[in-house]
């Protein structure tokens, strides 16, 4: 992929012909968020939007060029400078328009084309990526489902197969109020030997922990340990039994349909939906789930369905405000995880003010996924935790003790590979010449090679 970031002069009048510009098709909130972030990377932004009100709203919020029209109109794409554009992003709410825009953009010679496809029925990665040469297809609903699964299902392993040895694993454990780990600092918890807390996920934010950092109820701990230790660690963190067998979903849309389809294999799933026809449609297409006609704000209904004992309550109706209200109501009834799915990105910031565990926006996930693609190649190694943490493997050229490296905060050595052995380290562990170490750091740290005085390797 060509480099898509360079310093270019700001466009003030007329249409840019810079080969470093970005065209965004669709004038929604996600487009504005993307444009704001890309402008900071010195990108010229042109937004194509048919609706006059939406275009005026964009122009009032950010300094970009807007063109009235659709991405499915080749003349409009040419007018926007597609023949001299390095990156085009189509994120309207219409899958077919995004797909056709992406195809046209490729035909006009755009090197990097990113499109959003919401409905699973419209996805065909082999055709769309291999035959049409679309560089990135973002399906926000599948990403929301994946995120929710990670919240609900304990012991989820990070996708680090290329780095980890088969003798070790990284698993996630949620800390309860009854846990002996709750309110203790990292250096006070009693983990088995050869295990290490790599990261704490707290309301969507990743913390690379140090000894004095405290653990709080609701935190998700990511722990690396040898195979076979997982059950023992789970018993140490939460000695009481957690009932993970019930999930209550409100709303019969695509996200809950996909969640119900996946969780019905391992849990008791209830879907609450107001519309009778949609209830019947869901019941016909999904087996092993209970579909109820009703409202998610009906307290008696929620009590009858045992929301208080449910592992998760997920509200994903067409009303953001209703979803927030229902998630807060479910939390007050005692559900372990209350989750509201919202369209408006700005509502995600309310998670620190409302008694709701998670507020998830598919649009925000789309923005993050596209930015990850845009910035790829600028951060060495790969990223995990939705781009918050960088992971690299480094070969050691000089023997030393880990604590003598004086590593900055937010950097941790996860694993040492030595000959045919794997070692889960601590501060006193010695690094030998020839060792390969797996290092995690917050992406804001940038290049961390200076701490080790050698080249980082993928």
N, C-alpha and C positions, 0 to 999 in steps of 0.2 A: 504494500500500500504506500502511496506517495505520502510524504510528510504533509500534514494538513494544518500545521501551525507555523506561522512566521509573522514577523512584524510588518504590518502594512499600514499605509496611511488611511486615516478615517475618511469615509465617504460622507460628504455633506450635501451634494446635489447630484442629480442624474443617476443613472444606473451603472453600477460597477462592472468592469470587465476583468477584474482581478481573478487570476486562477486560484486564489486562496480564499475566495468568498464561499459562503454557505447559503444555500437556498432552503428555506423551510416552507413547506406547503401545509397550510392549516393555521388558522389564527386563534387557537384556543390557549388556555392557561399554560399547558405544557410547552407550547411554542414560545410563549413569553419567557418562561423559566429557562428554556434552552438558549434562547437568544441572549438573555442577560449573562449567562455563564460563558457563552462563546465569544461575546463581545470582550470579555475580560482576557480572552486569549488572542485578542487583536484580529478577530475575524470580521469581515464585512458581512452583514446579514441582510438578505432580501426575503421578505415574507409574502407569500401568495395567499390571498384570502378573498373569497367572493363577497362576503357580507360586509356592507359599508360600516355598520355599527362596530363590528369586531375590528375592522381595520383602524377605525378612529380610536378605539380603546387601546390598541397596540401602540399607535403613534403617540398617545398621551403618556404611556408608561415607559417606553424605551425609544432610543434613538436608532431606528432602523428604517430601511426603505420598504414600503409596502406596495404591492401591485394587486389590483382588482382582477380576479379571475380564478380559474381552476388549474390544478396541476395536470389534469387530463387534456388540457388544451395545449398542443405543441407550440402554437404561436405565443401563448403566455409564457411558457418555459423559455422560449428563445428570447423573449423580451426581458425576462429576468436575468438573462446571461448564462443559461444552462450550458451553452457550448463552450464557455470559459470558466466553468465552475468545477471545483474539486470535490465538493460534498453536497448532496441533496438529501433532505430529510422530509418524508411525507408522513404526517401524523394527524390527518383529519380523522373524524369519527366514522368515516366510510371506508371499510376495508377494500372495496373494489376500486375506489378512486385512488387509494394509496398504492395498490398493486399496479394499476395502469400507469400511474404517474411514475413509479419506479421503472417500469418497462420502457416508457418513453425517454426517461432521463438517461438510461443506459444507451439507448439508440442514438441519443444526442451526444454521447461521449463523456458523460459524467463518470469519473473514476470510482467514486464511493457513493453508493446509494443505500439509504437506510429507510425502511418502511415499518409502519405499525400495522399489525393484523390482529384484531381483537378476538374474533370468533374462531373457535377451533376448526369448524367446518371449512373455513377458508384457507387453512394452513396446508401447504404442501412444500416442505423444505427442499426436497430433492428437485422438484420442478422449478420452484421460485429462485433457489440459490444456484443450482447447477445449470439449468437451461436458460433462465432469464438473467443470471449473473447478479442478482441482488446481493449486496455484501452483508447486510444484517437485517433480519426480520425479528421484530420485537413483538412478542405476544404477552401483553401486560397481565392478562388474566391467569395464564399459566405460571407467571412469575409470582403473582399474588398467592396462588395455590401452593406453590413451593415454599413461600415464606410462611404461610399459615401452618403448613405441615411441620416446618422446622420449629414453630412455636409450640405446637401441641404434642408432637411425638418426642419423647425423651430419648436421649442416647443417640441423637442423629450425628453421624460421622461427617466430618468435613471432607470435601472432595479433593484429597491430596494424594491420590494413588501414585502419581508420578514421583512423589517425593518420599512417601513413607515406606518403611520396610514392612513385610507381611507379619512381622512379629510384634508390631506396635499398632495402636489405633488412637484416634482422637474422638472423644465422645462428649456429648452435651448433657449436663445435668442441671435441672432447675432447683433452686434453693427455696425451701418452704419456710414458713414462720417457725415450725417446730424443729428445724434443722439445727444441729449443734454448730454448723458453720455460720449461721446467721449472726450478723453483728460482730463477728470475729475478723481480725486482720489476717492476711494471707500467711504471715509467719507464725500464727498461733494455731492454724488448723492442722489436724493430724492425718495427713495423707500417707498412704503406703509408700515405702521406698520405691524408687524408680517410677515415680509419677510426678506430674508437674502441671500446675494451672497455667495454661498458655494465654487465656483471654477471658474477660468477663463481658458478657453482652447485657447491657442495662438499658431497657427501653429503646432498643435499636442502635445504641451507641456502643462501640467497642472500646474496652479498656485493656491495655497490656499491663498486667498488674506487677507491682513491686511489693515487698514484704509488708509495708505498713498500710497498704490499701485494704479497705474493709469490704466484706461481703454482706449483701443485704438480701432480705427475702424478695423473691421475684427475679433475682439475678440468674442468668444462665452461665454456668461455668463450663469452659471447654478445657478438658484435661487429657493430656497425652499419657498413656500408660502401656504396659505390656499386655498382650492378649491374655484374657482370663482374669484381669484385675477389675474389669468394668463393674461386675456385680458387687464386688467387695466395696468399691468406691461408692457405688450407689447407696449401699446400706449405711455407709459412714455419713454421707451427706444428708440423706433423708431416711431415718430409721423406720418411719411409719409407712404404711402402705398407701400409695396414691391410686385412686380410681381413675383410670384413663379410658374408661369404656363408653362414655356417653358424650355426644356432640350435638348441640342444638343450633340449627341454621335458620335464619329468618330472611326470606326472599328467595324467589325461584329463578334467579338469573343464572348466567353462565358460570360465574365463580362458584356459587353454592352447588350448582349441578356437578361441576368437576370435583369439588370437595366431597360431596356426598358419594360420588362414584368411587373415589379412592378410599375414603374412610369406612364405608359400609363393609369392607372386607375384614376390618379389624375392630370396629367399634359399633355401638348402637347409635344410629343417626336419625335425628328428627328434623324435618323441614317444615317450617311454619310459613304459609303463604296466604295472602288475602284472596287472590283471584282463583275461583273454583276451576275454571278451565285449565289454568296453569298447574294447579294441584293435580288434576287428572292426567295431564300430559307428563308430569314428573313421575307420578305413580306408574304410568304405563311403561316408561323408559328405564326406570331404576327399580331394582329389586332389593329386598332386605333393608328397606328404610321405611320410616313412618312419615307420612305426609298429612299435615293438619291444615285445615282451612281456618285461618284466624289472624290476629294481629299480634305483632311482637311486643306491643305495649300492654297487652292483656295480662295483668299481674297474676290473676287466678290461673290462666292457661299456663303461664311460665312455671308457676308453683306445681301445678299438676304434672307437668312434664319433667319435673325434677331438675330444673336449671341449677339449683343450689348445689347439687351433687355432680353436675356435668363438668367434664374436663375443659370444655370450651363453648362459648356462645359467640356466634359470628353473625353480625347484622350487615346485610348487603342488599338493601332495597334500593329503589331509584331515588330516595330522599336522603341526602347526607345528614340533615338535622335529625331525622327519625332514627337513622342508624346510630348516631351518637347518643341519643336519648335511650334507645333500647339497650345499647351496650352498657351504659351507666346504670340502668335499671337492673340488668342481669348481674352486674358487679355487686350492687347493693343486696341482691338476693343470695350472693355467696359463690357464684361461679368462679372457677379457678382462673380462667383466662377469658376476659371480655375483649372482643375485637370488633371494631367498626371499620367498614370499608367505605371510603368516601371518594367522590369525584374531585371535589375542590381541594387542591394541594394545600392551600392555606390552613385547612382544618387539621392537618397533621400536627401542627404546632400546638394544638390544644391538649396534647397528651400529658403535658406537665401540669395542666390546670384542672383536668377532669379526672374523676375516679374511673378511668378506663385503662386497661393494660396496654392495648395497642390500637393505634389509628393508622390505617394503611391506605395509601392512595395509589391506584394503578397508574395514574398519570405521573406521579413522582417516580415510580419504579421505571416507567418508560424513559423519563428524563435521565435517570441514573444509568440505565443500560446504554443509552446513546452516547452519553458523556464518556463512559468506560471505553466505548469503541473509538471515540474521537481522540482520547488521550493515550490509546494503546501505543506502546513503543516509546513513550516518554518516561515511563517508570520501569526500571529494570525488574525482571522477574514477573511473577503473576500476582494477581490479587484475589483475596477471599473476603468473606463478610461484606459482599456487595461493594467491593472496591475500597473498603476502609483499611484493610490490612494488606501489606505487600509481603510476599514470601519469596525468598531466594535461597539457593544452595551455594555455599562458599567453601572453597578449598583452602585449608590452613597451610601456610608456608613456614610458620615459625611457632614453636611450642610455647605455650603460655597457660596461665590459669584464668578461668573465665572472669573471676572477680577483678583481676588485674587489667582487664580490657577497658574498664571504666565506661561501660556501655551507657548511653544516654537512656533516659526514661522512654518508655514506649518501644523498647527493643528487647527481644528475648530470644535466646538460643533454645530451640525446641528439641533438637536431636543431634547426636554425634554419630556419624557412620565411620567406623574404624575397621579396616580389613573386612572380616565377615561378621563383625559385631555391631550392635546398635546400643547406644547408651543414652538414657534420658538424664540430662545433666542437672547439676545444681551449681551454686556459685563457686564451690571448691573444686569442681571438676577440672581436670587438666586437658587442654587441647594439645595434640601432637601434630607434628609436621606430617602432612598427607591426609589428615582427617578431613572429612566433609561435614559441614555443619548446616543444619536447617535453621534459618533465621526468620523470625516474624517481626514486622515493625509497622507502625501506623504509616500510611502512605504519605502523610504530611512531612515525614522525616526525610523524604527524598532518597538520595543515594547514600547508603550506609557503609560502603566499602572502606571508607577511611578508618572505621573502627577496627578493621581487620588487616588493613594494608595489603590487600590483594583484590583481584578481580572477582566480582560476583558472577555466578554462573546459573543459568536456568537449569 
